[in-house]
Amino acid sequence: MQEPKKIVIIGAESTGKSSLAKDLAAHYNTVWCPEYAREYLLKNGKKYCYNDLLDIAKGQIDLEGELLSNVQNELYFIDTNMLVMKVWCEVAFDDCHKWILKQIAKRKYDYYLLCNIDLPWVADELREYPDLKMRQKLHAMYRDLVIHGDTPWHEISGTLDQRLRSAVKVIDGLI
């Protein structure tokens, strides 16, 4: 079997990343890699420090690797990667771990789906940024990263159903 296409869903919190990754995996009958940070913070508490973000980043990489062997149909959907960790570190601590930056340079992905902030923000026990100006800032940071990266990308907007249809159209063009 050839290496699967790795499609990463990125964006600010509460933009439908997890829903989109899960729905795409179901649509294409494959697996998806959830965001490790949720598991980590639910287990260890909502308060985190700079070094916790390095632990979360390493956990995300490990989880991504573990689930890779379960991939079907040569597609792998990944909810969050080191670009998200970079933005999180910079926003929360005005710095980013060198290990995360090295992973960004080293790890290769086939496509990014950038989720727009046009969905209403939904509170949960882990989300931090309900303010529209902050969400706009985060979205701009992600957009800047994909624009200046060498991985193809597409911005996904609209309702959850519209996002799924748009993403399927993009992915069908890749395979």
Secondary structure, DSSP 8 states (H G I E B T S, - for coil): ----EEEEEE-STTSSHHHHHHHHHHHTT--EE--HHHHHHHHH-S---HHHHHHHHHHHHHHHHHHHTT--TTEEEEE--HHHHHHHHHHHHS---HHHHHHHHH---SEEEEE-S-S-----TT-----HHHHHHHHHHHHHHHHTSSS-EEEE-SSHHHHHHHHHHHHHHH-
